[in-house]
Amino acid sequence: MAVEARHNPNYLGDPYAVAIFVTAFVMGILDGKTSHRSAGILLIAPALCLAGWTTPRGDNDGLWTLIFPMLVFFMFLAGLLHNLGDEIRKAVRPK
């Protein structure tokens, strides 16, 4: 999600975001031991750490700084999807 395509100024990294969220969901289905908070942090923290250097600056209006709160929101969303996958796993294979 923090990868900038230098050849296309309008590239937003959407396929990477979809892949991260699908990964969070599948992790929830396959792994019930990882906490939901940890899963969200582990999936999004690398993008958050690299965002300062890789975020496109655009026309210098300062809107690029919105990537940081958006990535924090994505951490919660990834954790929620991990929880959803975990709940589905529990419903399909009850103990």
Sequence and secondary structure as in RCSB ss.txt:
>XXXX:A:sequence
MAVEARHNPNYLGDPYAVAIFVTAFVMGILDGKTSHRSAGILLIAPALCLAGWTTPRGDNDGLWTLIFPMLVFFM
FLAGLLHNLGDEIRKAVRPK
>XXXX:A:secstr
     TT TT   HHHHHHHHHHHHHHHHH SSS HHHHHHHHHHHHHHHHHHHS  TTSSSGGGGHHHHHHHHH
HHHHHHHHHHHHHHHHHS  
